Amino acid sequence: MSEQKGPGVLQGFKAFLMRGNVVDLAVAVVIGAAFTNIVNSVVKGVINPLVGAIGTKNLDSYSTCLKEPCRVGADGSVTSGVMILWGSVAGATLSFVITAAVVYFLMVLPMAKYLARQEARRKAREGTHEVIEVTELEVLKEIRDALVAQGGQRDPGRTGR
C-alpha cells in the first residue's frame, strides 16, 4: 500500500526547474541585483548632491521627533523618545522611482515600440496579401462575367474555344 513518491516528486521538481520561465526569472533577479548597484550609485552620486544643494546630501539625516526628548546615540540609533526617520523612506522611495523610470524608459518603452512596429509590418504584409487576393478574385469574376456575356450560354461540359 505504500507508493514510492520520490521519483515522481523529483521528476516534477526537475521539470519545474527546466521550464523557461524559471530560468528567465533567475536571470531577471541577477540582472536586477546588478542594476540596483547602478541605481544606488546614481542616487548617491547625482541625486543626493542635487538634494544637498537645498538641504543635506544624506537624506537619512532628515527626521522628526514625535515624543521629546529625542536622543540619538553615537551609532545613530535612537536612545530615547520617538523619532520618525522619514528621510530614509524618502531616499528609498526616490531610489524606487528612479529604478522604475530607468527600466520603463530604457527597456519597456523601446521594446513596446519595437513590438508595435513588428506588428504593424506583419499586418501590412497580411493586408497587402489580402488586397492582392481580393483583387485577383474580382478580376477572375469580371473575366467570367465578360465571357458569359460575350459568348452567351455555353455548354458547361465543353472546353476550349
Summary of the structure (lengths in Angstrom):
residues: 161
radius of gyration: 35.1
end to end distance: 83.6
largest distance: 111.5
contacts: 327
relative contact order: 0.05
helix: 71%
strand: 10%
